[in-house]
Amino acid sequence: MPKYIVTIGLEVHAQLTTRSKMFCSCPVEYGAEPNTHTCPTCLGLPGALPVLNGAAIEKTILTGMMLGCETPPVVKWDRKNYFYPDMPKNYQITQFDLPLCLGGGVPLYDLAYPKDAQKSIANPGKVVKLTRIHLEEDVGKSTHHDKFTTLDFNRAGTPLMEIVSEPDIDSAEEAFAYLTSLRQILIYGGVSDADMEKGNLRCDVNISVRPEGQKELGVKIELKNINSMSAVRRAIKAETERQIDVLEGRNPEKLVQSTRRWDDDLGETTLMRSKEDAHDYRYFPDPDLLPVRTAGLVAKVKQLVPELPHEKRARFEKDYGCSAYDAGVLASEKELATWYEAAVAADTKVPAKKIANWVINDLLGVLNDRSLTITECPVKPEALSELVSIVEAGKISNNQAKEVFAEMFESGKPAAEIIKAKGFEQVSDTGTLEAIVDQILAANPDKVAEVKGGNDKAMNWFTGQAMKASQGKANPKMVTEIVRKKVLG
């Protein structure tokens, strides 16, 4: 059986977080009443003229800087001509041969891969090369009903980046990691909400399959109507199988350059239309918009480039002593990283690594169980820092701390108040603890002999007995030290 090589390129459309549309002053607002945010310009009415949105241009250049792109000294806007019901002008203002960003790449973070693929990453540290990023306007939204279609033009004219990769992705798992990593970077830069459920991040997949040994790429098929990252993975796998079946004669279809629709319910792709080439769109420079010199914009935006996820991860490892995995988890979401750093800053005496352990092992688990985000967390960063400080001081045990944390999450009360109410304050008075230990030592000479013989488990047994005798209130570290001193001198 011949083996096959899968080659994938992604075209990601990301709406920018601007207050107004790309070429007019209509507000950008998700969920507004249909057709309430429109004007003659975004509806393409005769005589209406477009005006460039400066913030959208800056955010696109910022995206390019975060991804290592270059911005040409002069850029321009073009008209891409085609008819579609949700395209009010019957053309789209976009960029053809002089886009805002060229080259660059998207780093694939290990934790961005699907969980079931993170232990078998084929190319760790891979950076998927980009072709370009251009800025254009979004179209309206079509909603198909049983016997009719409704159109909402609120979205028409929203600033939209198209981020085009090279055919540099080798698997469905890499495509998933690409989208996840790219989404993290866009959110870190504050350029897009990147929410696929709201439609402000959308993805088209270009995929071809060829037999191993063949240098020329196979027939390129474009997949549309993919609404989630997991759906991208499923669509690529299904289309790969379909193309292999055609190549091996099990499917009577022919592979021709075309656009296909992904049906996630059926788990299959269906033909939409044969694929257009660039000349079919009859591009020409938009006569209403002048070219833009970018030097001043580039200088301005350079000051806005944030610390990116991989840079933050490296700093967490270096400065806070986090493991590579823990640092990757904490840096994976901008809000989570901010929350963690606020907890660390609340008390610099508390080990940052211990706070990381609590966030990853306890806090995130509860948030996931409750379907809450870190911004909805009822436990404030300084409250967790206080709890970890109390544990580190030996005032309560780890088990008690977990009980306190659960109560903090439910009630929002501070740790000290809960500890007092539950009677968890540990006994740290040396005289009281020595009295408890003396009684246990006197009653268990055989265990004393075991400790003297080098049995560390017997030492732990004495600590456990002291905890029982004090109803869990004895400071376990102090008890162990007292037993060690009394038995071993």
LINWO-V681769 format. One record per helix or strand. SS is the DSSP state (H for helix, E for strand). FROM is the first residue (numbers start at 0). LEN is the number of residues. If there is no record, write none. Layout:
ss=SS from=FROM len=LEN
ss=SS from=FROM len=LEN
//
This chain:
ss=E from=3 len=12
ss=E from=19 len=1
ss=E from=26 len=1
ss=H from=53 len=13
ss=E from=69 len=1
ss=E from=73 len=2
ss=E from=77 len=4
ss=E from=90 len=4
ss=E from=100 len=2
ss=E from=104 len=3
ss=H from=109 len=3
ss=H from=114 len=3
ss=E from=126 len=11
ss=E from=140 len=4
ss=E from=148 len=4
ss=E from=158 len=7
ss=E from=168 len=1
ss=H from=171 len=17
ss=E from=200 len=11
ss=E from=220 len=6
ss=H from=228 len=19
ss=E from=257 len=6
ss=E from=267 len=7
ss=H from=277 len=4
ss=E from=283 len=2
ss=E from=291 len=2
ss=H from=294 len=8
ss=H from=308 len=12
ss=H from=323 len=8
ss=H from=333 len=13
ss=H from=351 len=19
ss=H from=373 len=3
ss=H from=380 len=12
ss=H from=397 len=14
ss=H from=414 len=8
ss=E from=426 len=1
ss=H from=429 len=14
ss=H from=444 len=8
ss=H from=455 len=14
ss=E from=473 len=1
ss=H from=475 len=13
//
